[in-house]
């Protein structure tokens, strides 16, 4: 029998060797071309972001303001108009707004490509007003976190005024004025919505003796800030059960009382 031909032996060798697992590597010239292309692409991107006029700050939009004006926020933000949008320090803008405008509770600063900066503001909401006797009769607004964030000439409608009528045994040396303010804030936050709208004064004699005076002269003995939700539910039920009463006591929510008519 005749042996395999030369062509057959070559085909067998090709099958045994198989294709290179990595394929053919690019030559030096190809590699140089690839590197140069990548460098040029990177330079073009940098120029578009920083050097061109295509992606620069042209406008600032402000949303979420209620008491503050958009002009106040815009001016305080000091956004650099005309600067490359990519280079704007949004963290610095946020810090500046929170520092210079304490009425702002939180703010989100975002780039709005290709030409804008968006400022989304959430303002603090007062839950109590504290009279500043040494500040020309003005009032300090206090939010739900106990932060005094603004001074106003008159109390806003629907916001109770805090009166500190401290007993000697409950003076600042024992409880601390700020702790008592936070307790009053917690009480105001726990009040039923229908009651808080009618509340004129939140009076604090001590940490355990907080009371309320409504617009029509009715009074509520609340006690301490503890068990606020239970007291709110009890007060709602008590006021429905005794609509003609002038005084309500929910300092012990399991044993409420009402009196007067």
N, C-alpha and C positions, 0 to 999 in steps of 0.2 A: 504494500500500500504506500502511495506517495505521501510524503510529509506535507505540512501546511505551507502554503506559499508565503512569499515575503509580505504581501499585502495583508494576509490573514494574521501573520505574527504581529504586524504593526497595529492592527485593530485590537488584538488582545492586550497589547501593552497599554494602549490608550484607555481601555476599560479598567485595567488594574490601577493605573495611576489616577484616573478620575480628574475632575476639575479642581482647581485650587480653591480651598474653602474661603479664602479672603478675596478672591478675584484679583484682578490686576490692579496694583497700587498706582495712584497717580504719579506722574513724573514730577521732577523739581519745578518745571515750568508751570504745570497746572497748579501746584501748591502755591507758588508765588502769586498766580492770578487770583486764587481764592482768598489769600490773605489780604491782598491789595483791595479786592472787592469789599471784604468785611470792614477794613479800615475806612474806606470811602463811605460805606453805608453808615457806620457809626458817626463819622464826621457830619454826614448829612442830617442825621437825627439830632445831634447836638445843636447844629445850626438852626434847625427848624424850631427846637424847643427854646433856645436861648438867644439866637441871633436874628431870627426873622421877625417880621411884624405880624405873622399869622396867628400866633398863640400868645398874645399879650392881653393884660387886664384892661378892659374897656368899660366895664360896668360893675356895680355892686348892688345886689338886691337884698332887701331886709324884709323879714316876715316874722309874725308872732308878737309884735309889740301891741301893748294896750295903753299904758300910761306914757311910756317913752315914745318919742317920735322917731320915725325912720331916719330923719336928719341927724338926731343925736347919736344914734347907733352908728350911722355911716361915718360921721365926723370922728367919733371916738375910736372906731376900728382902725383908722389911718391906713386903709388899703392902698398900696402904691400903684396908682393908675399908670398904665404904660409899661409896667415891669413885666418881664416874662412870667406867664401864669405858673410855670413849674417852679419858679424861684420864690413865690410868695410863702412866707412863714405863717401857716395857718394856726399853729400852736401859739405863736406870739400874739396874733390878733385875738384869739380866744382869751388868753390871759389878760390882755389889756382891757378888753370889754368887761370881764368879771371884776377886775380891780377898780376901774374908774366908774363903772355903773353898777353899784351894789344892788340895785333893783333887779338885775338879771340873776336868775337862779341858775340857768344853764344856757349855753349857746353852742350851736353846731356850725362850724366854719368849713365850707366845702368848695372845691374848684368846680366850676361849671364850664366845661370845655365848649368852645375854644376861647372865650373871651370874658368869662364872668367869675365872680366870687359871691357865693350865697351865704347869708348870715341868718340862721334860724334861731330866734330868741324865745326863751320861756321866762316870763317875769315872775317874780315872787308875788304871792297873794297874801295880803294882810289878814290875819285872823283875830288880831287884837291891836288896839291903839293905846300907847302909853303917853300920858301927858308929861311934857318936859317943862317943869315949872321954872327952871333956870334958863330956858331958851325962848323967852318971849311968848310963852303960852302956846308954843307949837306942840305937835304930836309926832311921836315916833311910831312908824308902822312895824309890826312884828309878824313874821311869817310862822308857818306851822312847825318850823325847826327851832323857833325861839330866836331867830336872827332879827335884829333891828336894822332895817335896810334903807329907810328913807324917812325924811321929816316933812310933814305937811302942815299947813296952817289950820286946817279944820279936819275933824274926823270924817272919813269916808262913810257914806250911808251904808247901813247894814253891818258895820264892824263894831263890836263892843269896845268900850273904853275900859282899860285895866286900872283899878284903884287899889293901891297898896295901903291897907289900914292895919299895919302890923302891930300885934300885941308885943309887949316887952319881951315875953318869953320866946317869941318867934322872930326876933330881930335878925338882921343879916349875919351877925356873928355866929348864929346857930345854924341857920338854913342856907344863907347866901341868897342875895336878891335874885340872881340869875336863875337859881334853882326854883325859886318861887314863881318867877315869870314863866319858866318852862312848864311848871305845874298848871298855871292858869291857861297856857296855850293848849296843853293836853285836854283840859276841861272844855275849852271852847271847841276843840276839834271833835269831841265826843257828843256834843249837844245835838239833839234832833234838829233837822233842817228847819222845821217850822218854828222852833224855839230860838235858834241862833239868829234868825231874821228879826226877832222882836227883842233881843237882848241889848240893853243899853250899857250896862256895867257888869264887869266881872270883878268882884271884890275879894281881896285876899287878906285875911287876918293872920293866918298861919298856914303851914303846909297841910294841916288837917281841917282847916276851916276856910273853905272857898264858897262864896255865894254869888247869886246872880240877881240882877234887877231888870225886869222887863219894861218895855216902853209904857205899858199901862199901869205900872206901879206894882205889879205882882212880883213876889220874891221867891227864890228857890235856894234852899240850903243843900249844897252839893257835897260838902265834906272834903275829903282828899281827892286826888286825881285817880286813885285806885278804883278798879271795877267800873270804869267809865261807861262801857257799853251796857252793862247791866243796869246802871243808873239811868241811862238814856231810855232804855226800854221801859223801865219802871215809871219814869217821869211821863212818858207818852201815855201810858195806861192810866196813870193817876190824874192827869189833866183831863182826859176824856171822862173819867168816872166822877170828877168833881169840877165841872166847868166854871162854877161860880166861886171857887176858892181863891184866896188872895195869897196864900203862902203854901209852898210845897217843900217837903223835906224828904230827900232821897239819899241822905248821907249814909244810911244803912238800907241798901236796895231791897233787902228781904223784909224790912219793916218800915215801909214808907208812911208818910202822914201828910194830911192837908188840913188847913184851917182857914177861918175867915170867910167872909162872903160879901 
